[in-house]
Amino acid sequence: MRTLSAKDAKYGFGRMIDLARAAPVTVAKYGRPVVVVLSVEEYERLKALDMRPTHAGTAARKRTGAGGR
């Protein structure tokens, strides 16, 4: 994953967009990662994965009583 400083991301916003369309880009502030910029397609893919029911998630909901009743 490519990392850009916040300054480089700000002044090279168009470049950051181009990079993020190919692969997620980390933006660092004071040398620490603070955000990740990614393409809409990658965001939608991750969102779809998050929405899929999982066996472990179902078991956890049953134990806590959050079964949607």
C-alpha positions as CSV (number, residue, x, y, z in Angstrom):
1,M,0.0,0.0,0.0
2,R,1.3,3.4,-1.0
3,T,1.7,6.1,1.7
4,L,1.6,9.8,1.2
5,S,2.1,12.6,3.7
6,A,-0.9,14.8,4.4
7,K,0.9,17.6,2.7
8,D,1.6,15.5,-0.4
9,A,-2.0,14.3,-0.5
10,K,-3.3,17.9,-0.2
11,Y,-1.0,19.4,-2.9
12,G,-1.2,16.3,-5.1
13,F,-4.9,15.5,-4.7
14,G,-5.3,14.5,-8.3
15,R,-2.3,12.2,-8.1
16,M,-3.7,10.6,-4.9
17,I,-7.0,9.9,-6.6
18,D,-5.2,8.2,-9.5
19,L,-3.1,6.1,-7.1
20,A,-6.2,5.2,-5.0
21,R,-8.1,4.0,-8.1
22,A,-5.4,1.4,-8.5
23,A,-4.8,0.5,-4.9
24,P,-5.6,1.9,-1.4
25,V,-3.4,4.8,-0.3
26,T,-2.5,5.6,3.3
27,V,-2.3,9.2,4.3
28,A,0.1,10.0,7.2
29,K,0.1,13.0,9.4
30,Y,3.3,13.7,11.4
31,G,4.5,10.2,10.2
32,R,1.5,8.3,11.6
33,P,-1.2,6.8,9.3
34,V,-4.5,8.6,9.8
35,V,-6.7,7.6,6.8
36,V,-6.9,5.3,3.9
37,V,-8.2,6.5,0.5
38,L,-9.6,3.8,-1.8
39,S,-11.6,3.5,-5.0
40,V,-15.4,3.4,-4.9
41,E,-15.2,-0.1,-6.3
42,E,-13.0,-1.3,-3.5
43,Y,-15.2,0.4,-0.9
44,E,-18.3,-1.3,-2.4
45,R,-16.5,-4.7,-2.4
46,L,-15.6,-4.3,1.3
47,K,-19.0,-3.1,2.2
48,A,-20.6,-6.2,0.5
49,L,-18.2,-8.4,2.5
50,D,-19.2,-6.7,5.7
51,M,-22.9,-7.3,5.0
52,R,-22.5,-11.0,4.4
53,P,-23.8,-13.1,7.3
54,T,-21.1,-15.2,8.9
55,H,-21.4,-18.2,11.1
56,A,-19.4,-16.6,13.9
57,G,-21.5,-13.4,13.8
58,T,-24.7,-15.4,13.9
59,A,-23.6,-17.3,17.0
60,A,-22.5,-14.1,18.7
61,R,-25.9,-12.5,18.1
62,K,-27.7,-15.5,19.5
63,R,-25.5,-15.5,22.7
64,T,-26.2,-11.8,23.2
65,G,-29.9,-11.9,22.4
66,A,-29.5,-9.6,19.5
67,G,-31.1,-11.9,17.0
68,G,-33.3,-9.2,15.4
69,R,-36.5,-10.2,17.1
